[in-house]
Amino acid sequence: MSTRPARSGVTARVLDVLGAFTASTPALALSDIARRSGLPLTTAHRLVGELTAGRALERGEDGRYRIGLRLWEIAHLAPASRGLRETAMPFLEDLHEVTRHNVQLAVLDQDDPAEVVYVERLSTRDAVSIVSRPGSRLPSTATGVGLALLAHADPEDVERVLARPLRRFTPHTVCDPDGVRALLARARASGFVVSDRQIEAVSLSVAAPVRAGDGPVVAALSVVVPADGTNPHTWVPAVRAAARGISRALGRPAGSG
């Protein structure tokens, strides 16, 4: 990961320190934090010390730092996470019980629609291994939830995403902008998405958009199943039913039954 240009202001520098951590690098040495954040080592040392004292970071026995429990607690107060997750959870649990596979809920990053942020994931010991987890990010063009969200996003935002180089994860990842546009058109017409082995060669996902009642699409859910020996359309009715259930629940007035 390349070094970022240093930014002025204490808040900006704190965010740069926290932004050094990713799903693939959740534990970092102080020198790595300084390099990734673009901060002098002495500045990084001071900020990391203050964040650790405030439980925003935790220092392990190996000397490396990790995101602390206090940040996790604060993050779950965000409306995009808390209200959506609490409303969706009964439907996610039902879908998980029916499928016994990975079930995920995600939202589009409004500042960078090239990425989705996973709000929740339910899994079992025997489910196919996947890389996503709550709080992690993946490209919206290569994931079922991302395609379901982009299919209903502002067309200008979609074109800005497709103007960038698209990352290839497997030989099946669709990296051609016209190919992605075709997937999005199919998603809008059918109401669901099948993302076949785009992130990992062993799995595929079936996703559907979630609306705020009869309003705009605000999230997407998916079930991730093994790619071999699976007919993805088997899971479409259950996925769409769960998405409709969440949509109806989100559209109810606060406090209604």
ZITA-V489606 format. One line per field, one symbol per residue. ss: DSSP state (A for helix, B for strand, O for the rest). psi: psi as a letter, one per 20 degrees, with the letter a starting at -180 (. if undefined). burial: b if it has 16 or more other C-alpha atoms within 10 Angstrom, else e. Layout:
BEGIN
ss: ???
psi: ???
burial: ???
END
This chain:
BEGIN
ss: OOOOOOOOOAAAAAAAAAAOOOOOOOOBOAAAAAAAAOOOAAAAAAAAAAAAAOOOBBBOOOOOBBBOAAAAAAAOOOAAAAAAAAAAAAAAAAAAAAAOOBBBBBBBOOOOOOBBBBBBBBOOOOOOOOOOOOOOBBBOOOOAAAAAAAOOOOAAAAAAAAOOOOOOOOOOOOOOAAAAAAAAAAAAAAOOBBBBOOOOOOBBBBBBBBBOOOOOBBBBBBBBBBOOOOOAAAOAAAAAAAAAAAAAAAAOOOOOO
psi: pqpqpqqrpgghhghhghihprhimipqrghgggghikqqhhggggghgghghjjhqpprhjiqqqprhhhggghiiphhggggghghghhgggghhghkrppqpqqpohhnjiqqpphqpprrhiqqpqiqrpirqrphijqghghhghhjrphhgghhgiirpppphriipoiphhgghghgghghhhjrpoookhgqiirrqpqqqprncjbrpirqqqpprqhpjpohihigggghggghgggghhiqqpiq.
burial: eeeeeeeeeeeebbebbbebbeeeeebbebbbbbbbbbbebeebbebbbebbeeebbbbeeeebbbbbeeeeeeeeeeeebeebbebbbebbbebbeebbbbbbbbbbeeeebbbbbbbbbbbeeebbbeebbbbbbbbbbbbbbbbbbbbbbeeebbeebbeeebeeeeeebbbebeebbebbebbbeeebbbbbbbbbbbbbbbbbbbbbbeeebbbbbbbbbbbeeeebeebbebbbebbbbbbbbbeeeeeee
END
